[in-house]
Amino acid sequence: MTSQGLECPAPGAPDFRYEEHETVGSTNSLCFERARGGHPGNLWIRAHTQSEGRGRRGRDWMSPEGNLFTSLLLIDPEPVGRIGELPLGAAVALAEAVDKAAGTLQLVSLKWPNDLLVEGAKLSGILLEAETLADGRRAVVIGFGVNCVSHPPLTLYKATDLRSLGFQVTAERLFASLAETLAEQLSRWQGPNGFEGIRTAWLNRAAHLGREITVRTAQEEITGIFADMDARGHLVLKQEDGGQRTVYAGDVFLPEA
Ligand SMILES: O=C(O)CCCC[C@@H]1SC[C@@H]2NC(=O)N[C@@H]21
């Protein structure tokens, strides 16, 4: 069933609103449009294809029919000073949703901050963007792209998709699981333990923990042992000289197994 662009309760999370579209430019952009139009938030938008899907660091996100493209609009999510933790919670929610929809246990591992990997190849991407609206409200949009049936051949990272891995999971089915698991992670994030539960769940799935990785930041390339993810969700690298580096943003590259 499709809501044909009309708002209805979200499958899997009836406390959230939902719009489904055949095609849009970008589900993230449409969420911001709704926010600028005064939407109160907790709105999921899903599209079957996108003509201008975007990824992290200004990259394009190819968006063919059959894969999942969806975004969640949050308005003034509390606690506001900890919004940087949300991409990690989103990654945990998506990993759990894949397990739920595929009927697997720990199928995916996580590459900091929020890529899902299967056998070292990228299955999905998450893009968190924020904007202060004219009325002073803060719109936060979390966009998810998951390769359900296909993956692009030439990308920065080796990619994969659920169908090639032997799992028949539709975008519709995966969306319903994600709406449910993300609602759970959001209440966990807002609960008394804050980020700690998410941090533990994230570390349980971390790829290459304790091993050497390389991080490309806007300024430099850093290689070191992936020692930890700290209490704010930052990456902690141990260096050869015994020193420690904390990384706040960057692209992580794992050596081939
Ligand atoms: O670069 C990445 O890894 C993040 C990719 C995020 C893609 C999703 S698809 C749905 C949403 N709309 C967009 O334009 N981008 C995100």
The ligand as an ORCA input file, in Angstrom:
! r2SCAN-3c Opt
* xyz 0 1
  O      27.524      8.993      1.622
  C      26.860      8.245      2.349
  O      27.309      7.171      2.748
  C      25.480      8.672      2.788
  C      24.436      8.358      1.744
  C      23.023      8.745      2.160
  C      22.023      8.506      1.052
  C      20.604      8.713      1.506
  S      19.418      8.108      0.328
  C      18.127      8.875      1.214
  C      18.639     10.222      1.671
  N      18.436     11.220      0.628
  C      19.584     11.659      0.124
  O      19.702     12.498     -0.783
  N      20.620     11.069      0.757
  C      20.175     10.153      1.784
*
